[in-house]
Amino acid sequence: GMAAPAASSPVVRQSAPSLLRHLQFFWLAIALVIAMLGVLILRQGGSALLAGSDAAPTIENAVATGSIAPWAPAESLPLVYIAVKTNSAEAARVAASLRAGLSRFDTVTFIGRDADGPPDPVAEAISFVFDVLPGPTAGDVTMELQSVATGRVLLSRNLTAADSTPSTVEDSVAGILSSAVPASGAIYNYIEQSGLQTGLTECLLLNDKYYLDQGAKTHEAAYRCLEILVDRDAKSSLVFSELATLHLEAGTDHYAYPAGATIEQAMSLARRAVQMGPTSPYAHRAYGYLNSRLGNSEESIRWMRKAYELNPYDLSMAAAYAYGLIFAGRYREGTPILAHATETSSAHPTWWDYGLFVGQFMAGDMNKAALASDALQATPTKSHYLAARLITAKAAGRDQLAHELLDELTVKFPKFAADPRAAF
């Protein structure tokens, strides 16, 4: 329709340069429309136009069916770069530690070279850069995480000279990476707020939501999302490791979906994850976790330890390994690792605090056990959390609080109160 005027008589009578200019405007207009459609599709998180044979007729449908274009593969993860903008010895150490850490996370794709030249717009939208900058005073290093597309700063930390010595730099960087790079971190939060999540990134966000708020609804959303990727022949071990754990949860918590989940099925998913990701900390952790649920505590600890060694920069791996040690009765080994992870991490799940409470309590350090149990106030929905607080309140002679907690336990969890030993 838009080309019709070019064939009509008045336009033909115009001089050639003028016609050429009209055609240029026309093509510019078309290019603009295509560009705008591209942006719209990108915002919607799926592509109807470029998905080939199974293309959905409308953009809305593309989102509903989740058809993903070749240039936005289902397993495309956020891209992360490093840009070093200062040449102090401290900055060099921080950058080296950043490189070592980023390359070990399953949740992002670390690009070792500089972010030079404009990447394609789809990739740019989910590209992030860690800038290593000079800090406010000599010997300081400032680390900034920015969105490449918008320049928005997602995280900024100043490391003093003391934070970046050869013996402290790994901890400093681990704390930063643990709050930036996993599915619960700053990068994924930004992607979700901006509506840029597709494929695996979206599944990992849903998976994280389940662990923060465990129930049949959040579980099914995460499970179905990962299941779609399996149907599309997923190559990422993450798909299988996270599905394995969710599968086990379905069996133990009696969720309706998937029907008849067994621990054997969960184990076969976890084994597949390890085969696909021989260097994946997540795969090793999932396999370790499943072994612990089967009661193979030695085997479980072996796999959890491997996960911890594969990525010492991910504090959740350290926590899982330490938790495994503590629950196998190896308090002296596990407690210091968990205490360290808890101190280094600014925000962490409450099960870390509970594990730390158990470790400190069993090691006979009542003061530290009380500190750990204080953090459990935020989650009053678990009987064993209340019990932990009750134990430390009683030990500290806080009788009024102990009475209140005891009342709460008997009212909310009568079964637990009747026989705590069985629950523990």
C-alpha positions in Angstrom: 0.0 0.0 0.0 2.7 2.5 0.9 4.5 2.1 -2.4 1.4 3.0 -4.5 2.1 6.8 -4.7 5.5 6.2 -6.4 3.6 4.7 -9.5 1.1 7.5 -9.7 1.6 10.3 -12.3 2.4 13.4 -10.2 5.5 11.7 -8.5 6.9 10.5 -11.8 6.9 14.0 -13.3 9.2 15.2 -10.4 13.0 15.4 -11.1 15.0 12.4 -10.3 16.9 13.8 -7.2 13.5 14.7 -5.6 12.2 11.2 -6.3 15.4 9.7 -4.9 14.9 11.8 -1.8 11.3 10.6 -1.4 12.5 7.0 -1.7 15.2 7.6 0.9 12.6 9.0 3.3 10.3 6.1 2.5 13.1 3.5 3.3 14.0 5.5 6.4 10.4 5.3 7.5 10.3 1.6 6.9 13.6 1.1 8.8 12.2 3.1 11.7 9.1 0.9 11.8 11.2 -2.2 11.7 13.5 -0.8 14.5 10.4 0.1 16.6 9.0 -3.4 16.1 12.3 -4.8 17.1 12.3 -2.8 20.4 8.7 -3.8 21.0 9.4 -7.5 20.5 12.5 -7.2 22.7 10.4 -5.6 25.4 7.8 -8.4 25.1 10.6 -11.0 25.6 9.8 -13.2 22.6 9.8 -12.8 18.9 7.0 -13.7 16.5 8.7 -12.2 13.4 12.0 -14.1 13.5 11.0 -17.5 15.0 10.8 -19.1 11.6 8.3 -21.9 10.9 6.6 -21.9 14.3 6.1 -18.1 14.2 3.1 -16.9 16.2 0.9 -14.6 14.2 1.0 -11.8 16.8 3.4 -10.4 19.3 1.0 -11.2 22.1 0.9 -14.8 21.0 4.6 -14.9 20.9 4.8 -14.0 24.5 2.0 -16.4 25.5 3.7 -19.3 23.8 7.1 -18.1 24.6 8.5 -18.6 21.1 12.0 -17.3 21.2 13.9 -16.0 18.2 17.2 -17.4 17.0 19.0 -14.3 18.2 17.6 -14.6 21.7 18.2 -18.2 22.4 16.2 -19.8 25.2 19.3 -20.2 27.3 20.9 -16.8 26.8 22.0 -15.5 30.2 23.0 -12.0 31.1 26.4 -11.0 29.6 29.0 -9.6 32.0 32.2 -7.6 31.2 34.9 -6.0 33.3 36.4 -2.6 32.5 39.5 -1.6 34.5 39.8 2.2 34.6 42.8 2.6 37.0 46.1 1.0 37.1 47.0 0.6 40.8 48.2 -2.6 42.3 45.0 -2.8 44.3 42.8 -2.4 41.2 44.8 -5.1 39.4 44.2 -7.5 42.3 40.5 -6.7 42.4 40.2 -7.2 38.6 42.0 -10.5 38.8 39.7 -11.7 41.6 36.7 -10.5 39.6 37.8 -12.4 36.6 38.4 -15.6 38.6 35.0 -15.2 40.3 32.8 -14.3 37.3 34.0 -17.2 35.2 32.7 -19.6 37.8 29.1 -18.5 38.1 26.5 -20.5 36.1 24.0 -17.7 36.1 25.8 -15.3 33.8 28.0 -15.5 30.7 31.3 -13.8 31.4 32.9 -12.1 28.4 36.6 -11.9 29.0 37.4 -9.2 26.4 36.4 -5.6 26.7 32.9 -4.5 25.8 34.1 -2.7 22.7 31.9 -1.9 19.7 28.2 -1.9 20.0 26.9 -5.4 20.6 23.6 -6.3 19.0 20.7 -4.6 20.7 19.2 -7.8 22.1 22.5 -8.7 23.8 23.1 -5.1 24.9 19.8 -5.0 26.8 21.1 -7.8 29.0 24.7 -6.8 29.1 26.4 -5.5 32.3 29.8 -4.2 33.1 31.9 -4.1 36.3 33.9 -0.9 36.3 37.0 -1.0 38.4 37.7 2.7 39.3 40.0 4.7 41.5 38.5 5.1 45.0 38.1 8.4 47.0 41.4 8.0 48.8 44.8 6.6 47.8 44.8 2.8 47.8 41.0 2.6 47.5 39.2 0.9 44.6 35.6 1.6 43.7 33.7 -1.2 42.0 30.6 -0.3 40.0 28.1 -2.5 38.3 26.3 -0.8 35.4 23.7 -1.7 32.8 25.5 -1.3 29.4 22.3 -0.1 27.6 21.1 2.4 30.1 24.2 3.2 32.2 22.2 2.6 35.4 24.4 1.8 38.4 23.1 -1.3 40.0 25.7 -1.6 42.7 28.6 0.4 43.9 31.1 -0.6 46.5 34.3 1.0 47.8 37.1 -1.3 48.8 39.7 0.2 51.1 43.3 -0.9 50.8 42.6 -3.3 53.7 39.8 -4.9 51.7 42.0 -5.6 48.7 45.1 -7.2 50.2 46.1 -10.6 48.7 44.5 -12.3 51.8 41.3 -10.2 51.9 40.5 -9.5 48.2 38.8 -12.9 47.5 36.4 -12.3 50.4 35.6 -8.8 49.3 34.9 -9.8 45.8 32.9 -12.9 46.9 30.6 -10.6 49.0 30.0 -8.4 46.0 29.5 -11.1 43.4 27.2 -13.1 45.7 24.9 -10.0 45.9 25.2 -9.2 42.2 25.3 -12.3 40.1 23.0 -15.2 41.3 19.3 -15.2 40.4 18.6 -13.4 43.7 21.1 -10.6 42.9 21.2 -7.1 41.5 21.6 -8.1 37.8 18.5 -10.4 37.8 16.5 -7.9 39.8 17.2 -5.3 37.2 16.3 -7.7 34.3 13.0 -8.4 36.0 12.2 -4.8 36.8 12.9 -3.9 33.1 10.8 -6.8 31.8 13.7 -8.3 29.9 13.6 -11.8 31.2 13.3 -14.7 28.6 13.9 -18.4 28.7 16.4 -19.6 31.3 16.7 -16.2 32.9 13.0 -16.1 33.6 13.0 -19.7 34.9 15.8 -18.9 37.3 13.9 -15.9 38.6 10.8 -18.1 39.2 13.0 -20.7 40.8 14.3 -18.1 43.2 10.8 -16.9 44.0 9.8 -20.4 45.0 12.7 -20.7 47.5 11.7 -17.4 49.1 8.0 -18.3 49.3 7.5 -22.1 49.1 4.1 -23.2 48.0 2.3 -25.2 45.3 1.8 -22.2 43.1 5.3 -20.8 43.1 6.7 -24.3 42.7 4.6 -25.1 39.6 5.5 -21.8 37.9 9.2 -22.6 38.2 8.8 -26.3 37.4 6.8 -25.7 34.2 9.2 -23.0 33.0 12.2 -25.3 33.2 10.1 -28.2 31.7 9.5 -26.1 28.6 13.3 -25.7 28.2 13.8 -29.4 28.6 11.2 -30.0 25.8 13.2 -27.6 23.6 16.3 -29.7 24.1 18.1 -27.5 26.7 21.9 -27.7 26.8 22.4 -25.9 30.1 23.1 -28.1 33.1 21.3 -25.5 35.3 18.0 -26.5 33.7 18.4 -30.0 35.0 20.0 -29.3 38.4 17.2 -26.8 39.4 14.5 -29.1 38.0 16.0 -32.1 40.0 15.6 -30.2 43.3 12.1 -29.0 42.4 11.2 -32.5 41.5 12.3 -33.8 44.9 10.4 -30.9 46.6 7.3 -32.0 44.6 7.6 -35.5 46.1 8.4 -34.5 49.7 5.9 -31.6 49.9 3.2 -33.6 48.0 2.6 -31.0 45.2 0.0 -31.9 42.6 2.4 -31.1 39.8 4.2 -33.0 38.5 2.1 -36.0 39.5 3.8 -38.9 41.2 7.2 -37.3 41.6 9.8 -39.8 43.0 13.3 -39.3 44.4 14.6 -41.7 41.7 13.4 -39.4 38.9 14.9 -36.4 40.7 18.2 -38.3 41.0 18.3 -39.1 37.3 17.7 -35.4 36.5 20.6 -34.5 38.9 22.9 -37.0 37.3 22.2 -35.6 33.9 23.0 -32.1 35.3 26.4 -33.3 36.5 27.1 -35.0 33.1 26.2 -31.8 31.2 28.0 -29.5 33.7 31.1 -31.3 35.0 32.4 -27.9 36.3 28.9 -26.6 37.4 28.7 -25.8 41.1 24.9 -25.8 40.9 24.8 -29.4 39.4 27.2 -30.6 42.1 25.2 -28.9 44.9 21.9 -30.4 43.6 23.4 -33.9 43.5 24.7 -33.4 47.0 21.4 -32.2 48.3 19.6 -35.2 46.8 22.1 -37.5 48.4 21.5 -35.9 51.8 17.8 -36.4 51.4 18.5 -40.1 50.7 20.5 -40.3 53.9 23.9 -40.7 52.1 25.6 -38.1 54.2 29.2 -38.9 53.3 28.4 -38.9 49.6 26.4 -35.7 50.0 29.3 -33.9 51.7 31.7 -35.0 49.0 29.5 -33.4 46.3 28.7 -30.3 48.3 32.4 -29.8 48.9 33.1 -30.1 45.2 30.4 -27.4 44.5 32.1 -25.2 47.1 35.6 -25.7 45.5 34.2 -25.1 42.0 33.0 -21.6 43.0 34.5 -20.2 46.3 33.1 -16.8 45.2 29.5 -17.9 45.5 28.8 -17.8 49.2 25.6 -19.9 48.8 27.9 -22.8 47.8 29.9 -22.3 51.0 26.7 -22.2 53.0 25.3 -25.4 51.4 28.6 -27.3 52.1 28.8 -26.0 55.7 25.1 -26.8 56.3 25.7 -30.4 55.0 28.7 -30.7 57.5 26.6 -29.4 60.4 23.7 -31.7 59.7 26.1 -34.6 59.5 27.3 -33.8 63.0 30.6 -32.3 61.8 30.1 -29.0 63.8 33.7 -28.0 64.2 34.3 -28.2 60.4 31.0 -26.7 59.2 30.3 -23.9 61.7 33.3 -21.7 60.8 32.6 -21.9 57.1 28.9 -21.0 57.6 29.8 -18.2 60.1 32.2 -16.8 57.5 29.7 -17.0 54.7 27.0 -15.3 56.9 29.4 -12.4 57.8 30.6 -11.9 54.3 27.1 -11.8 52.7 25.0 -8.7 53.2 21.7 -10.5 52.6 21.1 -14.2 52.9 18.4 -16.8 53.4 17.3 -17.6 57.0 18.3 -21.3 56.7 21.9 -20.0 56.9 21.2 -18.5 60.3 19.4 -21.6 61.4 22.3 -23.8 60.4 24.7 -21.4 62.2 22.5 -21.6 65.3 22.7 -25.4 65.3 26.4 -25.4 64.7 27.2 -22.8 67.5 24.7 -24.5 69.9 26.3 -27.9 69.4 29.8 -26.5 69.7 28.7 -25.1 73.1 28.9 -21.4 72.2 25.6 -20.1 73.6 26.3 -16.4 72.9 27.0 -16.9 69.2 24.0 -19.3 69.0 21.8 -16.6 70.4 23.1 -14.1 67.8 22.3 -16.5 65.0 18.8 -17.3 66.4 18.0 -13.5 66.6 18.1 -13.4 62.8 15.3 -16.0 62.7 12.7 -13.4 64.0 12.0 -12.4 60.4 10.6 -15.9 59.6 8.2 -16.9 62.3 6.4 -19.5 60.1 8.7 -22.4 60.9 8.4 -24.4 64.1 12.2 -25.2 64.4 13.0 -21.5 64.0 10.7 -20.7 67.0 12.3 -23.5 68.9 15.8 -22.2 68.3 14.7 -18.8 69.6 13.0 -20.5 72.6 16.3 -22.4 73.5 18.4 -19.2 73.4 15.8 -17.1 75.3 15.7 -19.7 78.1 19.5 -20.0 78.2 19.8 -16.2 78.5 17.3 -16.1 81.3 14.7 -14.1 79.3 11.8 -15.9 80.8 9.1 -13.5 79.6 10.2 -14.0 75.9 10.5 -17.8 76.5 6.9 -17.9 77.7 5.7 -16.0 74.7 7.6 -18.2 72.3 6.4 -21.4 74.0 2.7 -20.2 73.8 3.2 -19.4 70.1 4.7 -22.8 69.4 1.9 -24.7 71.1 -0.8 -22.7 69.4 0.7 -22.6 65.9 2.5 -26.0 65.8 0.6 -28.4 68.2 2.1 -31.4 66.5 5.6 -30.2 66.8 5.1 -29.1 70.5 3.7 -32.6 71.3 6.9 -34.3 70.0 9.7 -32.0 68.9 12.2 -34.9 68.8 10.3 -36.5 65.9 10.4 -33.3 63.9 14.1 -32.7 64.5 
